[in-house]
């Protein structure tokens, strides 16, 4: 199969993902793929969150998507990375210890995205440890949230990939009990894929190995 893939000429691969993966990971993956298969076109579309990516796969609008793991059995998946949720604190915050405590975290006024699936997991994680987050503002855009934290208007909790680039004056802490979102590569399990799709999957798997090393 690999010998055949090296001789691939022409074709198209349709990728569907959410913003943080599109912005932080896909440029280098697409560049690496283009070096090997310059005649294969790659289209990249963004969705609001992973359920919309999965729906694009079901409807045949994309060949490869990115979702959270574990996913349903209708998809064949591979783990790409574990993205840690981090607490971003304003410049004037002072922690009593190097490790942020739940009490210190709960005392903050938070600027958070709306209550989507991702943020519900954060709130549930905090509640499981006996603390409720006080939300002062809700913002749709991660970069706006991080900028407001940098201006001292509150704190936030975001996946590290979504928060990047983090301004130098913003203080970054792991949660008192770490929390991760597991991002995976997904294709429909029962779909027939063209060779170009398998070639792109090979490059994505290489990226996953490099991220894990």
C-alpha positions in Angstrom: 0.0 0.0 0.0 2.7 2.5 0.9 4.4 1.9 -2.5 1.2 2.7 -4.3 0.6 5.8 -2.1 4.0 7.2 -3.1 2.9 7.2 -6.7 -0.4 9.0 -6.1 -1.2 11.8 -8.5 -4.3 13.9 -8.3 -7.4 13.6 -6.1 -8.8 15.4 -3.1 -9.0 15.1 0.6 -11.7 16.9 2.6 -10.8 17.7 6.2 -13.3 19.0 8.8 -12.1 20.2 12.2 -12.7 22.8 14.9 -10.8 26.0 15.2 -8.0 25.2 17.6 -6.8 22.1 15.6 -7.2 24.0 12.4 -5.1 26.9 13.6 -2.4 25.1 15.6 -1.9 21.7 14.0 -3.2 21.6 10.4 -0.7 24.1 8.8 2.3 21.9 9.4 0.4 18.7 8.6 -0.9 20.1 5.3 2.6 21.4 4.4 4.1 18.0 5.0 1.4 16.3 3.0 1.9 18.8 0.1 5.6 18.0 0.0 4.9 14.4 -0.6 1.8 14.7 -2.8 1.8 18.1 -4.4 -0.9 17.2 -6.9 -3.5 16.2 -4.3 -5.9 19.0 -3.3 -6.7 19.4 0.4 -9.8 21.3 1.5 -10.1 22.3 5.1 -13.4 23.4 6.7 -14.1 24.5 10.3 -17.1 23.7 12.5 -18.1 25.2 15.7 -17.4 22.1 17.8 -16.9 18.4 17.4 -20.5 17.2 17.1 -20.8 19.3 14.0 -17.6 17.7 12.7 -19.1 14.3 13.3 -22.2 15.3 11.5 -20.2 16.5 8.5 -18.6 13.0 8.3 -22.0 11.3 8.5 -23.4 13.5 5.7 -20.4 12.8 3.4 -19.2 16.5 3.6 -15.8 15.4 4.8 -13.5 12.4 4.5 -11.5 13.0 7.7 -12.6 14.8 10.9 -11.4 15.6 14.3 -13.4 14.7 17.4 -13.2 14.0 21.1 -12.5 10.5 22.3 -14.0 8.1 23.0 -16.3 8.4 20.0 -19.2 6.2 18.9 -18.6 2.9 17.0 -19.7 4.4 13.7 -16.3 6.0 13.5 -12.8 4.5 13.2 -10.6 6.7 15.3 -6.9 7.3 16.3 -5.7 9.4 19.2 -4.0 12.5 18.1 -3.2 14.3 21.3 -4.2 15.0 24.9 -4.9 18.7 25.3 -4.7 19.9 28.9 -7.3 22.3 30.3 -5.3 25.1 32.0 -6.4 27.9 34.3 -5.4 31.4 33.0 -5.1 33.9 35.8 -4.7 37.7 35.4 -1.3 39.5 35.9 -2.0 40.6 39.4 -2.9 37.2 40.8 -0.7 35.8 43.5 -0.9 32.1 44.4 0.0 31.0 47.9 1.8 27.9 46.6 3.2 26.8 43.2 0.2 24.5 42.7 -3.1 26.3 42.3 -5.7 25.3 44.9 -9.4 24.7 44.3 -10.2 27.5 46.8 -8.0 30.0 44.9 -9.6 28.9 41.6 -13.2 29.2 42.9 -12.5 32.7 44.3 -12.0 34.0 40.8 -14.5 35.7 38.5 -14.5 33.8 35.2 -14.7 34.7 31.6 -15.8 31.5 29.8 -17.1 30.3 26.5 -20.9 29.5 26.4 -21.9 26.2 27.9 -21.0 23.8 25.1 -20.0 20.2 25.6 -16.4 21.1 26.3 -17.2 23.7 29.0 -19.8 21.5 30.6 -17.0 18.9 31.2 -15.0 21.7 33.0 -17.8 22.8 35.2 -18.6 19.1 36.0 -15.0 18.5 36.9 -15.0 21.4 39.3 -18.3 20.4 40.9 -17.0 16.8 41.4 -14.3 18.4 43.6 -16.8 20.6 45.5 -16.4 23.9 43.8 -18.7 26.0 41.5 -17.2 28.6 39.1 -18.4 32.2 39.3 -19.0 33.3 35.7 -18.8 37.1 35.2 -18.8 37.1 31.3 -19.4 34.7 28.5 -17.5 35.2 25.2 -17.6 33.1 22.0 -14.0 33.7 20.9 -11.1 32.1 22.8 -8.7 34.8 21.7 -11.0 37.5 23.1 -11.3 35.6 26.4 -7.5 35.4 26.7 -7.1 39.1 25.9 -9.6 40.0 28.6 -7.7 37.9 31.2 -4.5 39.7 30.1 -6.3 43.0 30.9 -7.0 41.8 34.4 -10.8 41.4 33.9 -11.1 37.9 35.2 -9.8 34.3 34.9 -10.6 31.5 32.5 -10.1 27.8 31.9 -9.4 26.7 28.4 -7.7 23.8 26.6 -4.0 24.8 26.1 -4.3 24.4 22.3 -7.4 26.8 22.2 -5.7 29.4 24.5 -2.5 29.7 22.5 -0.8 32.1 22.0 -0.9 33.0 25.6 0.4 36.5 26.5 3.5 36.7 28.6 1.7 38.5 31.5 -1.0 35.9 31.8 -0.3 33.3 34.6 -0.9 29.7 33.6 -1.6 26.9 36.0 -2.7 23.3 35.7 -6.0 22.6 37.5 -5.6 21.2 41.0 -6.7 17.9 39.6 -5.6 17.9 35.9 -8.2 17.5 33.2 -7.6 16.7 29.5 -9.7 16.6 26.3 -8.5 13.7 24.1 -8.6 14.8 20.4 -8.8 12.0 17.8 -8.7 11.6 14.1 -12.0 10.1 12.8 -13.3 8.5 9.6 -16.6 6.7 9.0 -16.1 3.1 9.8 -18.1 1.7 6.9 -17.1 4.3 4.2 -15.0 3.5 1.1 -12.1 5.9 1.1 -9.9 6.8 -1.9 -6.1 6.3 -1.6 -5.5 10.0 -1.1 -7.4 9.7 2.2 -5.2 6.9 3.4 -2.2 9.0 2.5 -3.4 11.9 4.6 -4.2 9.6 7.5 -0.6 8.3 7.4 0.7 11.9 7.7 -1.7 12.6 10.6 -0.5 9.4 12.4 3.1 10.6 12.0 2.0 13.9 13.6 0.3 12.0 16.5 3.6 10.0 17.1 5.7 13.2 17.1 3.3 14.9 19.6 3.4 11.9 21.9 7.2 11.7 21.9 
